[in-house]
Structures are given as structure tokens and as C-alpha cells.
Amino acid sequence: MQRIIQKANSFFETPIDLRSRALVLVAALMLIPTYFFPLWDMTLYSNQFPEGLVLNIYSYKLEGGKSPYRDDLKEINALNHYIGMRPLVEDDFTEFDWIPFVIGGVILLAFRVVVLGKMSKLVDLFVLFTYFGLFSLWSFYHKLYLYGHDLDPTAAVKVPPFTPPMFGHQTMANFEVYSYPALGSYCMAVVPLFFLVAMWLSRKAWFKERHP
Amino acid sequence: MKKHLAILGSAIVLTAVIAALMTGCGGPEKGRTGARSDVQEAALKTYVQPGDLDEYYIFKSGGHSGQVYVYGVPSMRHISTIPVFTPYPATGYGFDKESKEMLGGFTWGDAHHPSISETNGDYDGRWLFISDNANNRMARIDLRDFKTKQIFGPIPNVSGNHCSAFVTENTEYVLAGSRFSIPLPKGSFEKIEDYATKFKGVVAGIAVDPKTGHMSLGWQVLMPPFNYDLGDAGKGPSAEWGFWTCYNAERATGKLEVTASQKDRDYVAAVNWKNAEKAIRDGKFKMIGGVKVIDPKDVEGVVYLLPAGKSPHGVDVSPDGKYIIASGKLASITTVFNIEKILTAIQKKDFTGNEDGIPVLNYDNIKDAEVNVGLGPLHTQFDDKGFAYTSLFVESAVAKWKLGTWEVVDKIPVSYNIGHLTAAEGDTKNPDGKYLVALNKLSHGRHLSVGPSQPEASQLIDISGEKMSLLYDAFTEPEPHYAQMIKADKLKPIEVYPKEENKHPKAIWDIKDSKIVRNGRHVEVSMVAVRSSFEPWKIEVKKGDKVTIYMTNIEQTTDELHGFGLNEYNINVVADPGETKVIEFTADKAGVFPFYCTNFCSALHQEMQGYLLVKP
């Protein structure tokens, strides 16, 4: 037991090498697109909308497809009100306040890892970020669940409570709904992988330290 | 005997079989006789697949219906109607405050000649102007949203605005004029026996603001009491000129059919609008009816008369601006004048007389040709290969002839009695060729019978080849006097009014902001219309209150229109997505009056309703 703790301690104390630091830096930069690209895309197809109503969810805002002939967000809300769904409005998403803030924090912490070059800091960051990512996913799922379940009982059209799809396809009334993560999420998904690789690359330094 | 009967019997059977074969088994029933087309060729050239778009827009004047009809070419499908001079409940036109004021109390107009705005002699697709022969007005339709934006008039001194609307090369002016001469200013009285001396015509240029298209009074020229019939603006070398045909050079009254058809020559009036502008600037005008009017007796160089074949109707300027082509409707020739020769004659003062001080040019020295096109020539359009196409009313045909050689190369019969014709961008500096539409006055039952009140016929003709070929028949409500055919990609219409552009002071965008405010006897309602409700849906007033409803359709989705029909109050207003409409009336009837959405909007459209409660 003592040995395992010692082993772990020495691992956490291991300095990370240059390649790992570079990788952490790249991972930090990978988070910047989340400020410019959506995290999630939903598209609703029907006979009336063969080109689909598009909903892009960013880390800090909600945006519908916009064209000179339609505002998709407005349209989705106009249609949803018939089944008593609350309108999708940015004020309802507290996520939009804390997600960009947390991502900014992660970027700063990643810079800290690059500068201080300690394995423990990297492990912290990995755990924190994974927790943040999973929590965000749950939070998103929960939001979808609430929108589909917290329906106005006086709605014109009564539908059984439902959860809109998070991954993949679902048929809802006359709509075929497709929901997939978007560029922002893919960028976020590779970040913990980069962290893991960074740890892996610096494992040799740890070995050397333990078996000089 | 039996044998004879058998022969007779088989003969009867045989006859029946032949008759059955002759009438055809199945297939569409044939209408009455008239022009036919090569079925396969025509079908391939006109078939536009469901979901596909047409290549050209065509804007047809709706004559005494007062409207403009929009068709697609080559499918010839009627796409929409633009209300102009007549209220049109289908779009709520003439019922809301703004359009009601624009109509100025008139409930009809006679929409005659449409004209698309031009830049350098080509359609720029910004506006469509159209004249009103009945109430002497001019309307401007904005082609960004296909809505009538301005109705100018009744124009002072102009009486029977038929020879209109034709735009100059850069839309500096829209031409106008008098078909029916009257004593001026309007409201004066003279005896009809004094027609020849005391009645006056005018030709005019309505000024157009180059940025906004806003029309205002430009210049007017006082003319002898002829009947000014049609016009065209020059281009290129003739760009400074406007041309008007006239009949009744006899200055006759009464049965004009006879009295105005005595002389062999009538005139084309040519006005140099640059000189007209100058005369106005130099103060050489009289104020008549509040307008600056140039009297040719006092001012030289503004107007000349070109003698033309008996009772000319159309006058059309060739794409290069060199030829001015006037068709004498009671002749069988079309006269081609040459602008260079006209300018030379003016310079040399080669005149043969004058009419009320207006010099008459020497016919023999200004014409290039008299083209023997056929009987009853009316109007001419052009293609991209140097050919002209003249409509022949009496002959029911279109003649194709070559500019320069004056040779008639082809003729195609139409059904029936063609008036105007329009070729693809066929009155611009750069016609497209390709298509020509014959706007026929009579259809004589070439359609499923609809009783005695028959539509007019429009026939699509392929002019891409050496020979013209008939492609398609379409029918139009009365009455396509002229039309404009413009390449579809030159227009970029919007499909919703963007929220950001709505500057209406009373527009609201949230149901929470809807309200009813009483100010003495005036009740103002800020209303939202959105799928599928009106907010507020309950409006309580007292009998005699003035009610103003500002209704904003807060949709931003194409085709989500909402109507406001108020039962027994004769009100139906439609707001397009993003539009605010003002509904104003006096609640002069006590009782409870439902209002409802008239324009089908959603699955719960029927539920979109409310009540106006008027307390006695």
C-alpha cells in the first residue's frame, strides 16, 4: 500500500516534458473554437421544410438558421407553442453564463500546466475538464428532458411527454429530427484525449526517475 | 331488299366507326379552331417541372380590373396579382389606412401600360410604373416586395392617361399625356363646338427620384386637341426625346370612328425633354392647373410633329435608338423614321406646315421605310438578332421583319386579334430574343367555356429560330394592354419584412406589449398577430368611438400571413410577416362583432379570432 502511494506521489511530482507541454498548449487552443462554432446542431425536416429548420447551440447562445425568408428559431418556437413547450430563449439557459466562463478557466489552467510543467496539475486539469464535460452533457440532456416534459397542460395539442433526441434521429409528429454534436463539441472531446496522451508521453520521465 | 338493308346497315356501322375515329378516342377535347402548335416541341419548351422555376417574369397590365398580373414564362402560370388602382381584399389592399389613402377614394382605375425602370436603357428591376387611363394617375410598384408604393395623381391637366407609362433611358421621367382633350385647367367649361380651338391636350414627363423612385410633377407641354394614344422614350441617339402617337388630327368630335378617320396622315409628336427642362429652367412656361406648362407657340425647339400613316397607334424605338417605328392601325404599313434624318430636318427647318405653332416635319425626308407588314399594325417589339415583331390586329398575326432591309421574313397567326405584344426585354437596348407573348384581345372560346364574359388570351411564341412557333395559350383577366418580360434573375424580391426594417412607431413584437389605450373618443389598439391568435383578442369600445388598430404580424417565416376580417364592418386587412398595418374605423354600429384571421395560417387558424364589443 505504502508502495502504491509512493509510486503515485512520485508520478504526480513528475515534471512533464516539452512534447507534453506542447500538446497541452494545443489542447488549450483547441478550446478557442467553442467561442465561434456551435456545440450541438439540431435539424428538423418536414414536408413544409425540406431544407430543414436548423438550431445551433453554442456555448453561450442559441441561434436558429437565418435566411431572408425565415428565422428558424422563431419558427421552432411558433410550432412548439402548439404542444405547450416553453419557448427556447437564451435567458432560460444558465449554461450560457457558466460554460464559456469555465472553458476560459480551463484554458488558463492549461497555460498554468504548460508553464509549471507538473504532472499533478495536468491530472487535476484532466479530471476537472472531464467532470465539466460530463456535467455539461448531463445538463444538456436534462434541459432537453425538461423542455419535453414540462409541457403546458392547457396546450392546444396534447402530446405524451418526451425527450427530444440528443444523438441521432427521432420522428416527432410531422418532423424528422436529427441531433448531433457539432464542431465545438468535437474540439472539446479531443481535449481530454490530448491530456491523456500528454501524460503518456511524460511517463518515461517518471520511469527514469524511479529506475535511474 | 334484304341485301340492300344489309348494305345500308353496314354502311351506317362503318360511318359510325369512321366518325368515332375522326373525333379521336380519348385525348383532350379540341377547342374551337385557330392557331395550333407542334405538340412535342411546344410541350418540351414550356414544361416547367413542379418545384422548378420559370425563366422570366411577365408583368401584365390588368386594364380596367385596375391591377397587374404576374405570370411565369415559359410555363405561363399565373403566379400572383399586384393590386394597384383597385381595392383587393385578397391582400387587404385598399382596406388599411395607408393603401386606402393612396387610392384616394377611387375604387377602380384602368391600368394600361407597365414600364420597368431602366438604367442605361436596360431593365434595372427596381420599379414598375403603370398608367391609369381612367383617373389620370401613375403608380409605382416596388419590385423588391411587389407592392404598390405610390399612386401619383390625378395628374393636373392630363386627361385620359393612355399614352403612358414609358420610362426614359435612365428613368429620369415617366411619360404621360392626354388621350381625351379637354378645356384646361380642369374644371373649366367650354362648348363642345369650340373643341378645335378651346380644348387642349398635354404631353408630360413625370419626374422620378433616382434614389427612391418617388414621382413628382416634371414638365408638361400644351398640345393641339388631338388624341394622344401611345408613346415611347428614345434611347442612345434619341435618348433626349419622347414620342407620342396621336389620332384625330382632324380635331373632330362626335362619332370619332368616322370623323377622326378622314385624313390620310396623323402625327407622332416628338418632344425633346432636355429642351423642355431648359425651357422650364428659363422660366418659359405658363402656370396651368398649378403646373409649369410649356406652350410651343412661345417656345421653339421643344416639340415637333412627324406625319404618320392614318391613325397611328403604337410608336416604338429600336434597341439602338436609331429608328422610331409608328404603326398606322388603319393602314397596312409601319413607318420607320430615322432619328438622324429627324435631327437634320429640324436643323434645316424642313417643315411642311404647323399645328398651333408646332412645326410639322417633311415626311418624305425623315422616313427610312414604309414596311408592308400586314393589316392593322399596332405595336413593335425587338429581339437580339436585329428583327422587329409587329402585331397585326386586323390580320390576327405577328409579322417578323428585319431592321435595315425592311424585309418581312415570317408571319404567324394568333388567336385572336392581337393588341400589344411583349418580347423578352423586347423594348430595351438589349433584347433577349427567345420568347414573345402575344396579348390578344379576343379568345373566342379557345378555353373551357365560362359563359359570355370571356377572358383575354395570351400566347407564348418561340422566337429563337428563323420561324416563329406557337408554344402555349394562357388566359388573362381583362385586360392585358401591355406587359413587360424581365429575366427572373434581375429581380431579388424579399419574402418577409425583416423585423429590423420595420420602423412603424406603433409596431410591437411581443404579446406582452399588446395594449388598448383610450384617449377621449379615440381607442388605440396595439395588436400582435401570430400563429394562432390576436392579442388583444377582446376590444371593448363605445358606439361612435374612433378605433385605430395597429396590427403587427410578428412572424418572420415566409408565407405566414395573417388577415384581420371584421364582420359586418367591411374590413379585411392582411399583414405580411414582419409588417404593421393600421386599421381605422368608427365603431358606428353597436353590438358584438367577431373578427378573425382571413388568411389561412396554421392548423389552429380557425381558432384565430376575437371580438369587438361595441356598447350602445
Boltz contact constraints between the chains, C-beta under 6 A:
constraints:
  - contact:
      token1: [A, 68]
      token2: [B, 494]
      max_distance: 6.0
  - contact:
      token1: [A, 69]
      token2: [B, 495]
      max_distance: 6.0
  - contact:
      token1: [A, 69]
      token2: [B, 496]
      max_distance: 6.0
  - contact:
      token1: [A, 69]
      token2: [B, 558]
      max_distance: 6.0
  - contact:
      token1: [A, 70]
      token2: [B, 557]
      max_distance: 6.0
  - contact:
      token1: [A, 70]
      token2: [B, 558]
      max_distance: 6.0
  - contact:
      token1: [A, 71]
      token2: [B, 556]
      max_distance: 6.0
  - contact:
      token1: [A, 74]
      token2: [B, 556]
      max_distance: 6.0
  - contact:
      token1: [A, 75]
      token2: [B, 557]
      max_distance: 6.0
  - contact:
      token1: [A, 78]
      token2: [B, 531]
      max_distance: 6.0
  - contact:
      token1: [A, 156]
      token2: [B, 604]
      max_distance: 6.0
